């Protein structure tokens, strides 16, 4: 299994991955990272927050984007160099998040591809967006 090279990718190419965020995902992420912010893990606390309910860690969206970039476009062998990400709306437990990437710039001489990155909830609302830079596998 090998990913695409810089020569296999065209501006406008897209790929996506969708996942429903579960309670298990939030607890597992908290356990792995140590981020036990009560807005993520404590229902009573979260009810009193501005969100009114527990929300997923925003950075879980970055993980879903990494899935797309590492397994679909450019795929296996690519090296993730950078990611900017702005959180636009909360992701609640039970939301289905679709992570989508679009190639927006091909830098052939440096073997780099810049991607627009967006995550949408099941209603089509953007919950996170940004940009990533990757180095696809060499030919």
C-alpha positions, -999 to 999 in steps of 0.1 A, spaced: 0 0 0 16 33 -11 3 68 -13 4 93 -41 35 112 -52 35 150 -59 31 140 -96 -1 120 -89 -19 149 -72 -37 177 -89 -51 210 -76 -87 204 -66 -82 167 -57 -102 159 -25 -106 130 -1 -127 126 31 -134 104 61 -164 105 85 -168 92 120 -194 95 147 -178 108 179 -186 86 209 -182 88 246 -155 62 243 -136 84 219 -137 114 243 -126 93 273 -99 75 253 -85 108 241 -86 123 276 -67 92 289 -41 93 261 -34 131 264 -42 138 300 -67 165 290 -95 159 315 -111 193 311 -145 188 327 -164 203 297 -153 170 279 -158 144 307 -182 158 333 -219 160 323 -230 181 352 -202 206 347 -208 207 309 -245 214 314 -236 246 331 -211 256 304 -218 278 274 -223 246 254 -250 231 276 -236 196 272 -203 177 269 -182 185 238 -154 165 222 -119 178 223 -116 201 193 -82 186 184 -100 153 176 -108 170 143 -71 173 136 -68 135 142 -96 129 116 -78 152 91 -46 132 98 -65 100 89 -75 114 55 -40 127 47 -22 96 60 -45 70 44 -62 86 14 -46 118 0 -17 118 -3 -18 86 17 8 61 30 44 74 30 34 111 33 50 132 59 27 157 77 47 190 80 23 215 94 -14 222 103 -32 253 111 -67 249 125 -95 272 137 -124 258 157 -157 272 145 -184 252 163 -184 226 191 -185 189 183 -210 172 206 -209 135 216 -229 117 189 -221 142 162 -208 127 129 -178 146 117 -166 145 81 -130 155 77 -122 167 41 -90 178 24 -85 195 -9 -52 200 -27 -48 238 -32 -11 241 -42 14 217 -57 50 227 -50 67 201 -73 103 213 -69 101 210 -30 79 179 -31 52 196 -11 14 198 -13 -7 224 5 -42 213 15 -73 232 26 -87 212 55 -123 213 68 -144 193 92 -182 194 90 -208 181 114 -239 160 102 -257 193 95 -231 205 71 -218 231 94 -180 237 95 -167 228 129 -130 233 121 -110 246 92 -74 253 83 -46 243 61 -19 216 61 14 211 43 25 176 34 55 160 18 41 131 -3 61 99 -7 89 100 -33 84 83 -66 
